[in-house]
Amino acid sequence: MLVMPVMFVITIPQPKHGVDVNLPGTGPGSAKIRDQNHISIDAAGAIRRNGATMIACPGIDGYRDLI
């Protein structure tokens, strides 16, 4: 049963043509750099973004309410 599919794959001709596709793109170095964010969680459980406290949760139990 496996012989016929294997023979078909072996005897199939390789593609000899290609299709030119002109995709819109940006040149090197023209990409705009976005602002970066730094997110951290300290030992007390406070979540900070770029140094500003976003959420202050006491321990892991406080995070269960966020989900």
Summary of the structure (lengths in Angstrom):
residues: 67
radius of gyration: 28.0
end to end distance: 52.7
largest distance: 67.7
contacts: 79
relative contact order: 0.10
helix: 19%
strand: 18%
